[in-house]
């Protein structure tokens, strides 16, 4: 009887641990969105803003490849000056130099982290996976708005993307 009770308790514990692990991903996303942790932004921006012509913010762009990613990946420009509330677009270019079809996913981050809540992407190649044929080159836009409510002491933001090879996943 004691063995049956122990096995039952262990199975219940395993089920509870699985459920907790499964719930961590959405919980993490909610916390990142609420607190601006890890440079995550709130996704597509639904609001409309009046452009603040009296102020400029420098947005710098960075691109890196994860360890096993071989694509050429870079922004068209290193930085732009924007007025808060203004819709801005930057083009990133990717090229698959291999002789195989590859699939990639870009993961963005914003710094400083406290500014992430004020950076709204309305269109981004990071929302979808990118599939490139051998030798294919693609231009991928990111459209964004720096919110007018960005604290006045923040004059410089960095939008960084890391490109991951997810071909085998």
C-alpha positions in Angstrom: 0.0 0.0 0.0 2.8 2.4 0.8 4.5 1.8 -2.5 1.2 2.5 -4.4 0.8 5.8 -2.4 4.4 6.8 -3.2 4.0 6.1 -6.9 0.8 8.1 -7.0 2.4 11.1 -5.2 5.4 11.0 -7.6 3.2 10.9 -10.6 1.1 13.8 -9.3 4.3 15.7 -8.7 5.6 15.0 -12.2 2.2 16.3 -13.7 2.4 19.4 -11.6 6.0 20.1 -12.6 5.1 19.7 -16.3 2.1 22.0 -15.9 4.3 24.6 -14.2 7.0 24.4 -16.9 4.4 24.7 -19.6 2.9 27.8 -17.9 6.3 29.5 -17.6 6.6 30.7 -21.2 3.4 32.8 -21.3 4.1 34.0 -17.7 7.6 35.1 -18.8 6.1 37.0 -21.8 3.6 38.8 -19.7 6.2 39.8 -17.2 8.6 41.0 -19.9 5.8 43.1 -21.5 4.7 44.5 -18.2 8.1 45.4 -16.8 10.1 46.0 -20.0 12.5 43.2 -19.0 14.9 41.8 -21.6 14.2 44.5 -24.1 11.0 42.9 -25.3 8.5 45.3 -26.8 4.7 45.0 -26.7 4.5 43.9 -30.3 2.5 45.7 -33.0 1.4 49.2 -31.9 -2.3 50.0 -32.3 -2.3 53.7 -31.3 -1.8 56.7 -33.4 0.5 59.5 -32.3 1.0 63.1 -33.1 4.6 63.7 -34.1 6.7 65.6 -31.6 8.8 67.9 -33.9 10.5 69.6 -31.0 12.5 66.5 -30.1 14.8 64.0 -31.8 15.9 60.5 -30.7 18.7 58.6 -32.3 17.9 55.0 -33.0 20.9 52.8 -33.7 20.6 49.4 -35.4 22.7 46.3 -34.7 22.6 42.9 -36.2 24.4 39.7 -35.1 24.3 36.1 -36.1 23.9 33.3 -33.5 26.8 30.9 -33.4 25.8 28.5 -36.2 24.2 31.1 -38.5 26.1 31.8 -41.7 23.8 34.3 -43.4 25.0 37.8 -44.3 22.7 40.0 -42.2 22.8 43.8 -41.7 20.7 47.0 -41.6 20.8 49.4 -44.5 22.0 52.2 -42.2 23.7 52.1 -38.7 21.3 54.7 -37.3 18.5 57.2 -37.9 17.3 60.3 -36.2 13.5 60.2 -35.5 10.9 62.5 -33.9 8.8 60.7 -31.3 5.5 59.7 -32.8 6.9 59.4 -36.3 6.5 56.2 -38.2 10.0 55.1 -39.4 11.2 52.3 -41.5 14.5 50.5 -41.7 15.4 47.8 -44.1 17.6 44.8 -43.1 19.2 42.6 -45.7 19.8 38.9 -45.4 21.6 36.6 -47.8 21.9 32.8 -47.7 25.5 32.1 -49.0 25.1 28.3 -48.7 24.0 25.7 -51.2 21.1 24.6 -49.0 17.6 26.0 -48.1 17.8 27.6 -44.7 15.2 28.9 -42.2 15.9 31.7 -39.8 14.2 33.6 -36.9 15.3 37.0 -35.8 15.0 37.9 -32.1 14.9 41.6 -31.2 16.0 43.5 -28.2 15.9 47.2 -27.2 18.3 49.0 -25.0 18.1 50.7 -22.6 15.6 48.2 -21.3 13.4 50.9 -19.6 12.8 52.4 -23.1 11.4 49.1 -24.5 7.9 50.0 -23.5 8.1 53.1 -25.6 9.3 51.4 -28.8 6.5 50.0 -30.9 7.1 47.8 -34.0 4.1 48.0 -36.4 5.8 45.7 -39.0 8.8 43.5 -38.4 10.5 40.5 -40.1 11.0 39.2 -36.6 7.2 38.4 -36.4 7.7 35.5 -38.9 10.4 32.9 -39.8 12.4 33.7 -42.9 13.2 30.9 -45.5 15.8 31.6 -48.1 16.9 29.4 -51.0 20.6 28.9 -51.8 22.2 32.2 -52.7 18.9 34.1 -52.2 18.9 37.7 -50.9 16.0 39.4 -49.2 15.2 42.8 -47.9 13.2 42.8 -44.7 11.5 45.9 -43.4 10.9 46.9 -39.8 8.5 49.8 -39.2 8.4 51.4 -35.8 7.3 54.3 -33.7 9.2 55.8 -30.8 6.4 56.8 -28.4 6.0 60.5 -27.5 5.9 59.5 -23.8 9.5 58.3 -24.0 11.3 59.9 -21.0 13.0 63.1 -22.1 16.4 61.9 -20.7 16.4 59.0 -23.2 17.9 60.4 -26.4 19.4 57.2 -27.8 17.9 53.7 -28.4 19.5 50.6 -29.8 17.4 48.1 -31.7 19.5 44.9 -32.0 18.6 41.7 -33.8 20.1 38.3 -33.3 19.5 35.9 -36.3 19.2 32.2 -35.4 19.4 29.2 -37.8 16.2 27.1 -37.2 16.5 25.0 -40.3 16.5 21.7 -38.4 13.7 22.6 -35.9 
